[in-house]
Amino acid sequence: MGMLKEFKEFAMKGNLVDIAVGFVMGAAFNKIVSSFTGGIVSPLVGLIFKSDFKGLKWVINEGVVDETGEVIGEVAVLYGDFLTNLVDFIIVAAVMFMMIKAINKTKKKEVPAPVAPKGPSQEELLIQIRDLLAKK
């Protein structure tokens, strides 16, 4: 029973809950970003390169076209797909950074602990007690 209680305390710590909420929101937000990148950014960049952005590739070895029209044996570096995913990541990271920055501004600032009053050290007090006892 003690282990269950300990796990509950661990699971309810603020940082773990924050991470879970951030993970769920990030996963949902990723779909929005993918749609933005695929539907808006890619076509605009595709205008620059005069091709489909995701379809950009560097063909190392030409393949053979079979009777169905598929290319067989082509070796290519698909850098357009990589660039699309990179743009997705940068957008998600920037938005998450701004969200966390805004959340941190709304949190209460921790009040620093009051400074202990300056006084004699324990050794000094013991010396004073010794001296008082010696006078008697």
WOGIVEN-V747695 format. One record per residue. RES is the residue in three letters. OMEGA is omega in whole degrees, 0 to 359 (NA if undefined). Layout:
RES;OMEGA  RES;OMEGA
This chain:
MET;180  GLY;181  MET;179  LEU;179  LYS;180  GLU;178  PHE;180  LYS;178  GLU;179  PHE;184  ALA;183  MET;176  LYS;185  GLY;185  ASN;181  LEU;179  VAL;178  ASP;180  ILE;180  ALA;179  VAL;179  GLY;180  PHE;180  VAL;180  MET;179  GLY;179  ALA;179  ALA;181  PHE;180  ASN;178  LYS;179  ILE;181  VAL;179  SER;179  SER;178  PHE;182  THR;182  GLY;185  GLY;184  ILE;185  VAL;183  SER;178  PRO;180  LEU;177  VAL;177  GLY;176  LEU;180  ILE;183  PHE;181  LYS;176  SER;176  ASP;184  PHE;180  LYS;182  GLY;180  LEU;180  LYS;176  TRP;183  VAL;180  ILE;181  ASN;179  GLU;178  GLY;180  VAL;178  VAL;179  ASP;185  GLU;177  THR;179  GLY;179  GLU;178  VAL;181  ILE;175  GLY;179  GLU;175  VAL;184  ALA;173  VAL;183  LEU;184  TYR;177  GLY;178  ASP;178  PHE;180  LEU;177  THR;179  ASN;178  LEU;177  VAL;176  ASP;182  PHE;182  ILE;179  ILE;180  VAL;181  ALA;180  ALA;180  VAL;179  MET;177  PHE;180  MET;179  MET;181  ILE;178  LYS;179  ALA;179  ILE;179  ASN;177  LYS;182  THR;180  LYS;177  LYS;176  LYS;180  GLU;178  VAL;180  PRO;180  ALA;180  PRO;181  VAL;179  ALA;181  PRO;181  LYS;180  GLY;181  PRO;179  SER;180  GLN;179  GLU;180  GLU;178  LEU;179  LEU;178  ILE;179  GLN;178  ILE;179  ARG;181  ASP;177  LEU;179  LEU;180  ALA;180  LYS;185  LYS;NA
